[in-house]
Amino acid sequence: MRKTVALAVLIALFMLVLAACGGSNNEKSANSGTNSGPSASATATAPASAEAQPASEQASPAGERTIEYLGETYTVPANVERIVITGAMEAMEDALVLDVHPVGAITFGGKFPERFAPITDKAESIGEKTQPNFETILKLKPDVILGSTKFPAETAEKLKKIAPTILVSHIAVNWEANLRLLGELTGKQEQAEKAIAQYKQDLEAAKGTLTEKLKGQKVLAARIRSGQVFIYPEKVFVNPILYNDLGLEPPAEVKAAKAQEALSVEQLAAMNPDYLFIQFADDENKETQNALTELLDNPIVKKINAVENDKVFVNAIDPLSEGGPAWSRIQFLKAAQEQLAK
């Protein structure tokens, strides 16, 4: 009987020991879970932080920026290195002023004009002025394409599918905005501002010497194309420099012009300018190479004041210059000041 009782007591004690060990192991397991809690929590919060970052990037996408140009907002890469210029001769001239080297640029007859040699050393032809080669432009992988406001809508849409595209204004009065645009794209804002300020400073100096001298004198700028003499409205070609910047009085025919307008020899003689600037490019007169000589040798034209007094200035600047952009203005102002002061 005593043995039975003793055995029962031993069994009970053994069960208590097992229970204690089990409780201790459970407690360790619980503590182990608690200790792993902060790690698990950190792991859980990591994705939340990772998700927050892209949200911030969406609000301000990495590698992009926005710029303003003539009332429009454009999204372009933060670092613009590969520029293609197509259609916009204004942008080509601005590139000369700011020493910007596009990867693709406009050619004439398959060649880059000599005056653009300083900036086309790394460029491929992307077609003629009004005929962009979309395949070549796509191959060049541009960061930004500078097109022209003269482009039809379908051309602009095709370009936009290749890369961010900005249509550069062909209106002469927007020359400062055009130059600042290229400066903003390429990080050459300071150079753009210096060029604008220098032009205005030179302009004031020119006005000081020419205003009184040319009072009452008739100054005319014309272009010969396909053997025909053309004049332009006040805000086209080099006219803004003559009649706005220098403040000269535009002839009535220029005031009345709505676009490029042809003049007969008789009409030119009737205008009778005292000073005559003529732009004549071989490329624009392939079938009429003698047009300039024939014009100046014409008996009617010889009676014009400018011709009689040797005040005809042929190609004062490059004959294919647009007239309105910064490069044209800078170069023509220098030439006009030199020629008109004679």
C-alpha positions in Angstrom: 0.0 0.0 0.0 2.8 2.3 1.0 4.6 1.4 -2.3 1.5 2.4 -4.2 1.2 5.7 -2.5 4.9 6.4 -3.0 4.6 5.6 -6.7 1.6 7.9 -7.1 3.5 10.7 -5.5 6.5 10.2 -7.8 4.3 10.2 -10.9 2.6 13.5 -9.7 6.0 15.1 -9.2 7.2 14.0 -12.6 4.1 15.5 -14.2 4.7 18.8 -12.4 8.3 19.0 -13.7 7.1 18.3 -17.3 4.5 21.1 -17.0 7.1 23.5 -15.7 9.4 22.7 -18.6 6.6 23.1 -21.1 5.7 26.4 -19.6 9.2 27.6 -19.7 9.5 26.6 -23.4 6.3 28.3 -24.2 7.4 31.5 -22.5 10.7 31.4 -24.4 8.7 31.0 -27.6 6.5 33.9 -26.7 9.5 36.0 -25.8 11.2 35.0 -29.1 8.1 36.2 -30.9 8.1 39.5 -29.1 11.8 40.0 -29.7 11.3 39.4 -33.5 8.4 42.0 -33.4 10.5 45.1 -34.1 12.3 43.4 -37.0 9.0 42.3 -38.5 7.6 45.8 -38.0 10.7 47.3 -39.7 10.2 44.9 -42.6 6.6 45.8 -42.8 7.3 49.5 -42.9 10.1 49.3 -45.5 7.7 48.7 -48.4 5.6 51.7 -47.2 8.7 53.9 -47.5 9.5 52.4 -50.8 6.0 53.2 -52.0 6.2 56.8 -50.8 9.3 57.5 -52.9 7.7 56.9 -56.3 4.7 59.0 -55.3 7.2 61.9 -54.7 8.7 61.2 -58.1 5.4 61.2 -59.8 4.7 64.6 -58.3 8.1 65.8 -59.6 9.4 63.2 -62.0 13.2 62.5 -61.8 15.0 63.6 -64.9 12.4 66.0 -66.2 11.6 69.7 -65.9 9.2 72.2 -67.3 10.0 75.3 -69.2 7.8 78.2 -70.3 7.9 79.6 -73.9 5.5 82.1 -75.4 2.7 81.2 -72.9 3.0 77.4 -73.3 4.5 74.9 -70.8 6.7 72.1 -72.1 8.1 69.1 -70.3 11.7 68.3 -71.3 14.6 66.2 -69.9 16.4 67.8 -67.0 19.6 67.5 -69.0 19.2 68.3 -72.7 22.2 67.2 -74.7 20.9 65.9 -78.0 19.0 68.6 -79.9 17.6 68.2 -83.4 16.7 71.4 -85.3 14.2 70.9 -88.2 12.4 73.6 -90.1 13.4 76.4 -87.7 16.1 78.5 -89.3 15.6 80.8 -86.3 16.9 78.1 -84.0 19.8 77.5 -86.3 20.8 81.1 -86.1 20.3 81.1 -82.3 22.6 78.1 -82.1 25.3 80.2 -83.7 24.9 82.9 -81.1 25.1 80.5 -78.2 27.5 78.0 -79.7 25.1 75.1 -79.4 25.9 72.0 -81.5 22.8 70.1 -82.5 23.0 66.4 -83.4 20.7 67.0 -86.4 20.3 70.1 -88.4 18.8 71.6 -91.6 20.6 71.3 -94.9 20.3 73.1 -98.2 20.7 70.9 -101.2 22.0 68.2 -98.9 24.7 70.4 -97.4 25.0 72.6 -94.4 25.5 76.3 -95.4 29.0 77.6 -94.7 27.9 80.0 -92.1 26.6 77.2 -89.9 30.0 75.3 -90.0 30.9 76.4 -86.5 27.9 74.5 -85.0 27.3 71.6 -87.5 30.6 69.8 -86.9 28.7 67.0 -85.0 25.4 67.2 -86.9 23.7 64.9 -89.4 21.4 66.2 -92.0 17.7 65.7 -91.0 16.4 66.9 -94.3 15.7 70.2 -96.0 14.0 73.2 -94.4 10.5 72.1 -95.2 11.1 68.4 -95.5 12.2 66.7 -92.2 13.4 63.2 -92.5 11.5 61.4 -89.7 13.5 58.2 -89.9 16.8 60.0 -89.4 15.4 62.1 -86.6 14.2 59.0 -84.8 17.6 57.3 -85.2 19.3 60.3 -83.6 17.3 59.8 -80.4 17.0 63.5 -79.6 16.2 64.8 -76.1 14.4 67.7 -77.7 13.3 68.6 -81.2 13.0 72.3 -82.3 10.6 72.6 -85.1 8.9 75.5 -86.7 5.6 77.3 -86.3 5.4 77.1 -90.1 5.0 73.3 -90.0 1.6 71.9 -90.7 -0.2 70.2 -87.8 0.5 66.6 -89.1 4.3 67.3 -89.3 4.3 68.6 -85.7 2.4 65.6 -84.5 4.8 63.1 -86.1 7.7 64.9 -84.4 6.0 64.9 -81.0 5.8 61.1 -81.2 9.6 60.9 -81.5 10.6 63.4 -78.7 9.5 66.5 -76.8 8.9 69.0 -79.6 8.8 72.8 -79.4 7.7 74.8 -82.4 10.0 77.9 -82.6 8.3 81.1 -83.7 9.1 82.4 -87.1 7.8 85.9 -86.1 10.7 88.3 -85.9 9.4 90.2 -82.8 9.8 86.9 -80.8 13.6 86.9 -81.3 14.4 87.4 -77.6 12.0 84.7 -76.5 13.6 82.3 -79.1 17.1 83.0 -77.9 16.1 82.6 -74.3 14.4 79.3 -75.1 17.6 77.8 -76.5 19.5 79.2 -73.5 17.1 77.6 -71.1 17.3 74.2 -72.8 21.1 74.2 -72.9 21.9 75.9 -69.6 23.2 79.0 -71.5 20.8 81.5 -70.0 23.6 83.9 -69.1 25.0 83.9 -72.6 21.6 84.6 -74.0 21.0 87.5 -71.7 24.5 88.9 -72.5 23.8 88.7 -76.3 20.5 90.5 -75.9 21.9 93.2 -73.7 24.9 93.7 -76.1 22.6 94.1 -79.1 20.5 96.7 -77.3 23.6 98.6 -76.3 25.0 98.5 -79.8 21.6 99.6 -81.1 21.6 102.7 -78.9 25.0 103.6 -80.2 23.9 103.2 -83.8 20.8 105.3 -83.3 23.0 108.0 -81.9 25.0 108.3 -85.1 22.3 107.5 -87.7 19.0 109.1 -86.5 19.9 112.6 -87.5 21.9 111.6 -90.6 19.0 109.6 -92.1 16.2 112.0 -91.2 14.0 112.3 -94.3 15.9 109.6 -96.2 14.2 106.5 -97.6 15.8 103.2 -96.7 14.6 100.0 -98.3 15.6 96.3 -97.9 14.7 93.9 -100.8 15.4 90.3 -101.7 15.8 88.8 -105.2 14.2 85.4 -105.6 13.9 83.6 -108.9 14.9 86.8 -110.6 12.1 88.8 -109.0 12.5 91.7 -106.5 10.5 91.3 -103.3 9.8 93.6 -100.4 8.3 92.6 -97.0 6.0 94.0 -94.3 7.5 96.1 -91.4 7.8 93.1 -89.1 9.4 90.7 -91.5 12.9 90.1 -92.9 15.4 92.8 -91.7 12.6 95.4 -91.6 12.1 95.3 -87.8 15.8 96.4 -87.4 15.4 99.3 -89.8 12.0 100.6 -88.9 11.5 99.5 -85.3 14.9 99.2 -83.7 16.6 102.0 -85.6 13.4 104.0 -85.8 13.7 104.8 -89.6 10.5 105.8 -91.5 9.2 102.8 -93.5 8.2 103.5 -97.1 4.5 103.5 -97.8 4.8 100.4 -99.9 6.4 98.5 -96.9 3.6 99.7 -94.6 1.0 98.5 -97.0 2.7 95.1 -97.6 0.8 92.1 -96.1 3.4 89.5 -97.0 6.2 89.0 -99.4 5.3 91.2 -102.4 6.9 91.4 -105.8 8.0 94.7 -107.3 8.3 95.5 -110.9 11.3 97.6 -112.1 9.0 100.5 -112.6 7.5 100.2 -109.0 11.0 100.0 -107.5 12.0 103.2 -109.5 8.8 104.9 -108.3 9.8 104.1 -104.7 13.2 105.8 -105.4 15.0 104.7 -102.2 18.0 106.7 -101.0 19.6 103.6 -99.5 19.0 100.1 -100.9 19.9 96.8 -99.2 19.6 93.8 -101.6 19.9 90.2 -100.6 20.8 87.8 -103.4 21.5 84.1 -102.9 22.6 81.8 -105.7 20.4 79.0 -104.2 17.3 81.2 -104.6 18.2 82.2 -108.2 19.4 79.0 -109.8 17.7 79.7 -113.1 18.3 83.5 -113.0 22.0 83.8 -111.9 22.3 87.2 -113.8 19.2 88.7 -112.2 21.2 91.1 -109.9 23.5 92.4 -112.6 20.6 92.9 -115.0 18.6 94.7 -112.3 21.4 97.2 -111.5 22.2 97.7 -115.2 18.6 98.5 -116.1 18.3 102.1 -117.4 15.2 102.7 -115.2 16.9 101.4 -112.1 20.0 103.5 -112.7 18.0 106.6 -112.1 17.2 105.6 -108.5 18.9 107.8 -105.9 20.5 104.8 -104.2 22.0 103.6 -107.5 23.1 107.0 -108.7 24.8 107.8 -105.3 26.4 104.4 -104.9 24.2 103.6 -101.8 23.2 100.0 -102.9 24.5 97.4 -100.5 24.4 93.8 -101.7 24.5 91.0 -99.2 25.4 93.1 -96.2 24.9 89.9 -94.3 24.7 86.3 -95.5 22.0 86.3 -98.2 20.1 83.3 -96.7 19.8 85.0 -93.3 16.3 85.1 -91.9 16.6 88.7 -90.8 14.6 88.5 -87.6 16.6 86.2 -85.2 19.4 87.3 -82.9 22.3 86.4 -85.2 20.7 88.3 -88.2 20.1 91.3 -86.0 23.5 91.4 -84.5 25.2 91.0 -87.9 22.8 93.3 -89.8 23.1 96.1 -87.2 26.8 96.1 -87.6 26.6 96.2 -91.4 23.8 98.8 -91.4 25.8 101.1 -89.1 28.8 100.8 -91.2 27.1 101.3 -94.6 24.5 103.9 -93.6 27.2 106.0 -91.9 29.0 106.5 -95.3 
